[in-house]
């Protein structure tokens, strides 16, 4: 038998509050998470869209990434997750550096272009070199220039941590980020903060 508390608050758990639970009531360990349901559940979390990019052997490389977040203020660290079988990431690893281009709500086309496998992702894309030599995409809201700090395997993805070495707000006409929510691109309505 497993035991669950009747009520658990902020206080310490008293053993007298435990009640028995039959194995048929609690079978989470035998319950498989179906991939479609898992993806759908995660789709309810709105995220910003970025393009992770680098420059190796005279060629720009990049991919669309919505799994990006801050890690630490001191040192300044950010992270993104990438599929372990990515065709682009091994070249970025080889470079040892990358730039995070934070896309604006005007860059749906850029996001779509960089999400394709095997295509010439850079065709028609205006960019300039960052201080570390990475491609900064014109029209992005902001960019963060990073050196690879650490990499960790996690299931079918890699978690890449970068130390931010330079950053700057772009001179972009757009001021809103490109968001992804429930399988669609979204933007923030021009309203006051909640």
ZIHU-V402909 format. One record per pair of residues at least 6 apart in sequence whose C-alpha atoms are under 8 Angstrom apart, sorted by the first residue. I is the first residue (numbers start at 1). GAP is how many residues later the second one is. Records with the same first field share a line. If there is no record, write none. Layout:
I->GAP / GAP
//
This chain:
1->19 / 20 / 21 / 22
2->18 / 19 / 20 / 21
3->15 / 16 / 17 / 18
4->14 / 15 / 16 / 17
5->8 / 12 / 13 / 14
6->11 / 12 / 13
7->10
40->142
43->138 / 139 / 140
44->137 / 138
45->136 / 137
46->133 / 134 / 135 / 136
47->19 / 20 / 132 / 133 / 134
48->18 / 20 / 54 / 55 / 129 / 130 / 131 / 132
49->15 / 16 / 17 / 53 / 54 / 62 / 128 / 129 / 130 / 131
50->14 / 15 / 16 / 18 / 50 / 51 / 52 / 53 / 61
51->11 / 12 / 13 / 14 / 49 / 50 / 51 / 52 / 60 / 63
52->10 / 11 / 12 / 13 / 46 / 47 / 48 / 49
53->7 / 8 / 9 / 10 / 39 / 45 / 46 / 47 / 48 / 81 / 82 / 83
54->6 / 7 / 8 / 38 / 41 / 43 / 44 / 45 / 79 / 80 / 81
55->6 / 37 / 40 / 43 / 78 / 79 / 80
56->35 / 36 / 38 / 39
60->62 / 74 / 75
61->27 / 30 / 31
62->26 / 27 / 52 / 59
63->25 / 51 / 52
64->47 / 48 / 50 / 51
65->15 / 16 / 17
66->114
67->13 / 14 / 15
68->10 / 11 / 12 / 13
69->9 / 10 / 11
70->7 / 8 / 9
71->6 / 7 / 8
72->6
75->88
76->87 / 88
77->84 / 85 / 86 / 87
78->83 / 84 / 85 / 86
79->80 / 81 / 82 / 83
80->79 / 80 / 81
81->76 / 77 / 78 / 79
82->7 / 75 / 76 / 77 / 78
83->73 / 74 / 75
84->69 / 72 / 73 / 74
85->72
87->30
92->6
93->55
96->51 / 52
97->35 / 37 / 48 / 49 / 50 / 51 / 65
98->36 / 47 / 48 / 49 / 50 / 64
99->31 / 35 / 36 / 37 / 44 / 45 / 46 / 47
100->43 / 44 / 45 / 46
101->35 / 36 / 39 / 40 / 41 / 42 / 43
102->38 / 39 / 40 / 41 / 75
103->8 / 36 / 37 / 38 / 39 / 74 / 75
104->35 / 36 / 37 / 70 / 71 / 72 / 73 / 74
105->69 / 70 / 71 / 72 / 73 / 74 / 81 / 82
106->68 / 72
107->32 / 33 / 71
108->70 / 77
110->15
113->8
114->7 / 8
125->12 / 13
126->11 / 12
127->8 / 9 / 10 / 11
128->7 / 8 / 9 / 10
129->6 / 7
130->6 / 15
131->14 / 35
132->13 / 14
134->11
136->7
138->32 / 34
139->31 / 32 / 33 / 34 / 35
140->30 / 32
141->28 / 29 / 30 / 31 / 33 / 34 / 35 / 36
142->25 / 26 / 27 / 28
143->24 / 25 / 26 / 27
144->20 / 21 / 22 / 23 / 24
145->19 / 20 / 21 / 22
146->16 / 17 / 18 / 19 / 20
147->15 / 16 / 17 / 18
148->12 / 13 / 14 / 15
149->11 / 12 / 13 / 14
150->10 / 11 / 12
151->7 / 8 / 9 / 10
152->6 / 7 / 8
153->6
176->11 / 12
177->10 / 11
178->7 / 8 / 9
179->6 / 7 / 8 / 9
180->6
//
